[in-house]
């Protein structure tokens, strides 16, 4: 079963100065399951990283998210929104 990763968890994984960085890395490294996130979360984390860590870091993480090299990206559809 995949593990859903939200914005705050992604940020802790990315920002080495985040107070939860070490525990987030430790948790990620211990996973026996793949990680998933949504296109909405990807947008949120790219925006947050750009604001806090700069444009180039946001581009780097954005490429990894959209290319699905670090997670499976589930795209939320209009139908999903209507069901929610």
C-alpha positions as a LaTeX table, in Angstrom:
\begin{tabular}{lrrr}
\hline
Residue & $x$ (\AA) & $y$ (\AA) & $z$ (\AA) \\
\hline
Unk1 & 0.00 & 0.00 & 0.00 \\
Unk2 & 1.48 & 3.38 & $-1.00$ \\
Unk3 & 2.09 & 6.11 & 1.57 \\
Unk4 & 0.49 & 9.50 & 0.84 \\
Unk5 & 2.92 & 12.39 & 1.23 \\
Unk6 & 1.49 & 15.86 & 1.90 \\
Unk7 & 3.04 & 19.31 & 1.56 \\
Unk8 & 4.51 & 19.54 & 5.05 \\
Unk9 & 6.18 & 16.14 & 4.71 \\
Unk10 & 7.66 & 17.05 & 1.33 \\
Unk11 & 8.96 & 20.30 & 2.76 \\
Unk12 & 10.61 & 18.52 & 5.70 \\
Unk13 & 12.28 & 16.15 & 3.23 \\
Unk14 & 13.54 & 18.98 & 1.02 \\
Unk15 & 14.65 & 21.69 & 3.47 \\
Unk16 & 17.74 & 20.59 & 5.40 \\
Unk17 & 17.12 & 23.35 & 7.95 \\
Unk18 & 13.57 & 22.22 & 8.72 \\
Unk19 & 13.20 & 20.98 & 12.30 \\
Unk20 & 11.67 & 17.72 & 11.03 \\
Unk21 & 14.18 & 17.09 & 8.23 \\
Unk22 & 16.18 & 14.33 & 9.94 \\
Unk23 & 13.11 & 12.43 & 11.10 \\
Unk24 & 11.45 & 12.81 & 7.68 \\
Unk25 & 14.52 & 11.39 & 5.94 \\
Unk26 & 14.74 & 8.56 & 8.45 \\
Unk27 & 11.06 & 7.73 & 7.94 \\
Unk28 & 11.34 & 7.86 & 4.13 \\
Unk29 & 14.39 & 5.63 & 4.17 \\
Unk30 & 12.56 & 3.08 & 6.34 \\
Unk31 & 9.54 & 2.79 & 4.04 \\
Unk32 & 8.76 & $-0.56$ & 2.50 \\
Unk33 & 6.07 & 1.05 & 0.37 \\
Unk34 & 6.08 & 3.55 & $-2.48$ \\
Unk35 & 5.11 & 7.17 & $-1.95$ \\
Unk36 & 2.22 & 8.91 & $-3.70$ \\
Unk37 & 1.07 & 12.51 & $-3.83$ \\
Unk38 & $-1.37$ & 14.56 & $-5.89$ \\
Unk39 & $-0.92$ & 17.23 & $-8.51$ \\
Unk40 & $-2.45$ & 19.67 & $-6.00$ \\
Unk41 & 0.20 & 18.83 & $-3.39$ \\
Unk42 & 2.91 & 19.04 & $-6.06$ \\
Unk43 & 1.72 & 22.55 & $-6.92$ \\
Unk44 & 1.67 & 23.53 & $-3.24$ \\
Unk45 & 5.17 & 22.26 & $-2.51$ \\
Unk46 & 6.66 & 23.84 & $-5.64$ \\
Unk47 & 5.13 & 27.19 & $-4.65$ \\
Unk48 & 6.31 & 26.87 & $-1.04$ \\
Unk49 & 9.83 & 25.84 & $-2.04$ \\
Unk50 & 10.07 & 28.76 & $-4.48$ \\
Unk51 & 9.03 & 31.20 & $-1.74$ \\
Unk52 & 11.35 & 29.81 & 0.91 \\
Unk53 & 14.28 & 28.18 & $-0.90$ \\
Unk54 & 14.35 & 29.89 & $-4.27$ \\
Unk55 & 13.46 & 29.40 & $-7.89$ \\
Unk56 & 16.11 & 26.85 & $-8.84$ \\
Unk57 & 15.30 & 24.53 & $-5.94$ \\
Unk58 & 11.61 & 24.75 & $-6.87$ \\
Unk59 & 12.40 & 23.87 & $-10.49$ \\
Unk60 & 14.52 & 20.92 & $-9.38$ \\
Unk61 & 11.84 & 19.46 & $-7.09$ \\
Unk62 & 9.12 & 20.27 & $-9.61$ \\
Unk63 & 10.84 & 18.24 & $-12.32$ \\
Unk64 & 11.23 & 15.28 & $-9.96$ \\
Unk65 & 7.57 & 15.43 & $-8.97$ \\
Unk66 & 6.11 & 15.92 & $-12.47$ \\
Unk67 & 8.43 & 13.29 & $-13.99$ \\
Unk68 & 7.48 & 10.92 & $-11.14$ \\
Unk69 & 11.09 & 10.07 & $-10.32$ \\
Unk70 & 10.53 & 10.43 & $-6.55$ \\
Unk71 & 6.84 & 9.59 & $-6.19$ \\
Unk72 & 3.77 & 8.47 & $-8.05$ \\
Unk73 & 1.71 & 11.51 & $-8.97$ \\
Unk74 & $-2.06$ & 11.08 & $-8.78$ \\
Unk75 & $-3.84$ & 13.70 & $-10.82$ \\
Unk76 & $-7.00$ & 15.02 & $-9.17$ \\
Unk77 & $-9.77$ & 15.38 & $-11.73$ \\
Unk78 & $-12.97$ & 17.42 & $-11.79$ \\
Unk79 & $-14.83$ & 14.19 & $-11.13$ \\
Unk80 & $-12.69$ & 13.57 & $-8.03$ \\
Unk81 & $-13.48$ & 17.07 & $-6.78$ \\
Unk82 & $-17.21$ & 16.54 & $-7.27$ \\
Unk83 & $-17.06$ & 13.29 & $-5.26$ \\
Unk84 & $-15.16$ & 14.92 & $-2.40$ \\
\hline
\end{tabular}
